[in-house]
Amino acid sequence: MGRRRSEAVTLGDVAKRAGVSIATASKAINDRGEVAAATRARVLRAAAELSFQPNVLAQGLVAGRTRAIGLLTDEFDGRFAIPILLGAEKALSDQEMSVLLCDTRGDAIRRNHYIRTLLARQVDGFIVVGDSNDVRTSLTADLPVPAVYVYCRSTNPADLCLVSDDEGGARLAIEHLIALRRKHIAHITGPQHYRAARDRVAAVHAVLAEHDLPLAGGQPLHGEWSQRWGRHAARLLVATAPEVDAIFCGNDQIASGVVQALTGLGRRVPDDVAIVGYDNWEIFAADCTPPLTTIDLNLQQLGTTAVAHLAAALSGSRAAGVVRQPCRLVVRESTA
């Protein structure tokens, strides 16, 4: 009959079964070098036979590390945090570390509460996830441990910030459309106060200028990040620039709305108008008719890279500044 919870196996039980002292058992389990190989094997065998589970927190306090990372996000139910979390969690588990997730919901009081809670749990560091690739207030002054900012820029230039390369992503989209011999390319995107939208607009103008092509409609169309805006903007664009033969959209929701509107206006996609979205959000990109060519932000890789930089900081090699991660073009039928 198994032990009850109140009778959990202790390190003393393992030492007794292996015929060694508690100190020797501790050194063997924690892989310290002072124990002979045969003794360590005997201790580990005894631990396995007794189903011994070390106290990870106690081990961490002794070693000065708990092998736990705090992840703060403002939008856990949103598009960006979950893939970043998955990438970070996979990288942490590969290093036998764990992640403690806290959703602040954009509330400063809740954020401060979670920071205090995570510090009380002795986390080794923080990953701070943004929701717009934009600037956010630095938290570093309140943190006694390293922090890496992901999908956002910190106000502190000494912080390390990992962001998607929005200019590079927009360049991929426009160059793809130009390679398809499209000459009248328009751009429909989100609100102008988003840094990501402004960076992509700058890249659109730059690439078109390099190829001596005008922007169809004369200027980018700014609105909401929504299908509704995509439908409205597409109808407006066709009315004012009927020659348009390609549209680069600021996200896949907008692109999906654009496709709906063009279909209703009798414009065939991609025969008459080629469409490129942004984000590679599967529920819009893959389920659209036709499926959307789009730009993938490599969000899981952002999470993985964040863990690598945080591990380097914990080892004493702390970096600073903004690191832009390349995006990739995902070609589907909307430009085929």
VENVEN-V762580 format. One record per residue. N is the residue number from 1. SS is DSSP state (H for helix, E for strand, C for the rest). NEAR is the number of other C-alpha atoms within 8 Angstrom. D_LAST is the distance of its C-alpha to the last C-alpha in Angstrom with 2 decimals. Layout:
BEGIN
((N	SS	NEAR	D_LAST) (N	SS	NEAR	D_LAST))
END
This chain:
BEGIN
((1	C	2	65.53) (2	C	3	63.05) (3	C	7	64.08) (4	C	6	63.76) (5	H	5	61.70) (6	H	5	65.01) (7	H	6	65.73) (8	C	7	62.61) (9	C	10	62.95) (10	C	7	64.14) (11	H	11	64.09) (12	H	7	67.82) (13	H	8	67.14) (14	H	15	64.83) (15	H	15	67.42) (16	H	9	70.19) (17	H	8	68.33) (18	H	9	67.40) (19	C	6	70.97) (20	C	10	70.07) (21	C	8	70.64) (22	H	9	68.24) (23	H	6	67.56) (24	H	10	66.63) (25	H	14	64.39) (26	H	9	62.60) (27	H	12	62.09) (28	H	13	60.75) (29	H	10	58.25) (30	C	6	57.06) (31	C	6	56.73) (32	C	8	59.42) (33	C	6	60.71) (34	C	5	64.39) (35	C	10	64.24) (36	C	7	64.78) (37	H	6	61.95) (38	H	6	64.11) (39	H	9	65.16) (40	H	12	61.60) (41	H	8	60.56) (42	H	9	63.52) (43	H	15	62.65) (44	H	10	58.97) (45	H	8	60.09) (46	H	12	62.51) (47	H	10	59.86) (48	H	8	57.53) (49	H	7	60.39) (50	C	8	61.25) (51	C	7	57.59) (52	C	11	58.39) (53	C	5	55.83) (54	C	6	56.49) (55	C	6	56.64) (56	H	7	53.49) (57	H	7	54.64) (58	H	7	58.02) (59	H	11	56.51) (60	H	11	54.34) (61	H	9	57.31) (62	H	7	59.29) (63	H	7	56.52) (64	C	6	55.55) (65	C	11	52.07) (66	C	13	50.82) (67	C	10	47.39) (68	E	12	45.87) (69	E	13	43.42) (70	E	14	43.15) (71	E	12	39.72) (72	E	13	39.85) (73	E	15	37.02) (74	C	12	37.07) (75	C	13	34.27) (76	C	9	34.25) (77	C	6	32.67) (78	C	8	29.79) (79	C	7	26.34) (80	C	9	27.33) (81	H	14	30.72) (82	H	10	30.03) (83	H	11	27.44) (84	H	15	29.73) (85	H	10	32.69) (86	H	10	31.14) (87	H	14	30.54) (88	H	15	34.05) (89	H	12	35.68) (90	H	9	34.24) (91	H	12	35.44) (92	H	12	38.81) (93	H	9	39.37) (94	H	7	38.77) (95	C	6	41.68) (96	C	7	43.71) (97	C	10	43.50) (98	E	10	42.82) (99	E	10	41.25) (100	E	9	42.93) (101	E	8	40.50) (102	E	9	41.75) (103	E	9	39.87) (104	C	13	41.69) (105	C	9	39.79) (106	C	7	40.20) (107	C	8	43.98) (108	H	7	46.19) (109	H	6	49.12) (110	H	9	47.05) (111	H	11	45.51) (112	H	8	49.00) (113	H	8	50.23) (114	H	10	47.51) (115	H	8	48.16) (116	H	8	51.85) (117	H	8	51.15) (118	H	11	48.88) (119	H	8	51.38) (120	H	7	54.10) (121	C	6	52.12) (122	C	9	52.26) (123	C	14	48.51) (124	C	13	47.88) (125	E	12	45.20) (126	E	14	42.62) (127	E	15	38.87) (128	E	11	38.21) (129	E	14	34.77) (130	C	15	33.63) (131	C	13	31.18) (132	C	8	29.67) (133	C	12	29.61) (134	C	12	32.50) (135	E	8	36.22) (136	E	9	38.71) (137	C	7	42.44) (138	C	9	43.49) (139	C	6	45.34) (140	H	9	46.61) (141	H	6	50.10) (142	H	5	50.72) (143	C	8	49.52) (144	C	6	51.85) (145	C	7	49.01) (146	E	12	45.80) (147	E	13	42.69) (148	E	14	39.05) (149	E	16	36.84) (150	E	15	33.22) (151	C	15	30.48) (152	C	16	33.20) (153	E	14	35.50) (154	E	13	39.24) (155	C	8	41.78) (156	C	7	43.73) (157	C	8	42.57) (158	C	6	44.35) (159	C	14	41.95) (160	E	14	38.95) (161	E	15	35.70) (162	E	16	32.30) (163	E	14	29.36) (164	E	13	25.61) (165	C	10	24.67) (166	H	10	23.24) (167	H	10	23.30) (168	H	10	21.50) (169	H	15	18.79) (170	H	12	18.33) (171	H	12	18.33) (172	H	11	15.43) (173	H	13	13.36) (174	H	12	14.56) (175	H	9	14.38) (176	H	8	10.68) (177	H	13	10.26) (178	H	9	12.99) (179	H	7	11.54) (180	C	6	8.80) (181	C	6	12.10) (182	C	10	12.29) (183	C	8	16.06) (184	C	12	17.00) (185	E	14	15.87) (186	E	13	17.83) (187	E	15	18.85) (188	E	15	20.09) (189	E	15	21.97) (190	C	12	25.10) (191	C	10	28.80) (192	C	9	29.89) (193	C	6	32.58) (194	C	10	30.10) (195	H	9	30.07) (196	H	10	26.47) (197	H	13	25.42) (198	H	10	27.61) (199	H	10	26.40) (200	H	14	22.73) (201	H	11	23.82) (202	H	9	25.82) (203	H	12	22.93) (204	H	12	20.72) (205	H	9	23.67) (206	H	8	24.34) (207	H	11	20.97) (208	H	12	20.73) (209	H	9	24.35) (210	H	7	23.75) (211	C	6	21.45) (212	C	6	23.78) (213	C	9	21.39) (214	C	9	22.75) (215	E	13	21.55) (216	C	12	20.66) (217	C	9	23.51) (218	C	6	25.70) (219	C	8	25.70) (220	C	11	23.80) (221	E	8	24.44) (222	E	9	26.32) (223	C	10	27.11) (224	C	8	27.12) (225	C	12	24.71) (226	C	9	24.10) (227	H	12	22.01) (228	H	8	24.83) (229	H	12	24.48) (230	H	16	20.73) (231	H	14	21.57) (232	H	10	24.49) (233	H	11	22.84) (234	H	11	19.92) (235	H	11	22.60) (236	H	8	24.66) (237	H	11	21.93) (238	H	10	21.08) (239	H	7	24.86) (240	H	7	25.60) (241	C	9	22.62) (242	C	7	21.16) (243	C	7	19.38) (244	C	13	16.92) (245	C	11	13.30) (246	E	13	12.02) (247	E	13	13.80) (248	E	14	14.46) (249	E	14	16.47) (250	C	15	19.43) (251	C	12	18.80) (252	H	16	16.82) (253	H	12	19.56) (254	H	19	19.18) (255	H	17	15.41) (256	H	14	16.11) (257	H	14	18.80) (258	H	14	16.77) (259	H	12	14.30) (260	H	9	17.55) (261	H	13	19.18) (262	H	13	16.53) (263	H	10	16.44) (264	H	7	20.22) (265	C	7	20.27) (266	C	6	18.37) (267	C	9	15.27) (268	C	9	12.06) (269	C	14	9.11) (270	C	11	6.62) (271	C	6	8.51) (272	C	8	11.51) (273	C	12	10.81) (274	E	13	8.06) (275	E	16	9.67) (276	E	15	10.68) (277	C	18	13.66) (278	C	12	16.44) (279	E	10	18.59) (280	C	13	16.37) (281	C	10	18.85) (282	H	7	18.07) (283	H	6	19.75) (284	H	12	17.48) (285	H	15	14.17) (286	C	9	14.08) (287	C	9	15.94) (288	C	9	14.06) (289	C	6	12.68) (290	C	8	9.74) (291	C	11	10.00) (292	C	20	9.71) (293	E	15	8.41) (294	E	16	12.02) (295	E	16	14.95) (296	E	11	17.35) (297	C	11	20.98) (298	C	11	22.38) (299	H	10	25.17) (300	H	12	26.80) (301	H	9	27.15) (302	H	17	28.83) (303	H	17	31.34) (304	H	14	31.96) (305	H	9	32.50) (306	H	14	34.84) (307	H	12	36.99) (308	H	9	37.22) (309	H	11	38.41) (310	H	15	40.79) (311	H	8	42.24) (312	H	10	42.83) (313	H	11	44.57) (314	H	11	46.76) (315	C	6	47.75) (316	C	6	48.84) (317	C	7	45.85) (318	C	9	44.60) (319	C	8	41.86) (320	C	9	41.21) (321	E	9	38.69) (322	E	9	34.98) (323	E	8	32.52) (324	E	8	28.83) (325	E	10	26.46) (326	C	10	23.09) (327	C	13	19.93) (328	E	10	16.75) (329	E	11	13.02) (330	E	9	11.33) (331	C	9	7.55) (332	C	10	6.43) (333	C	10	4.66) (334	C	13	5.88) (335	C	13	3.81) (336	C	6	0.00))
END
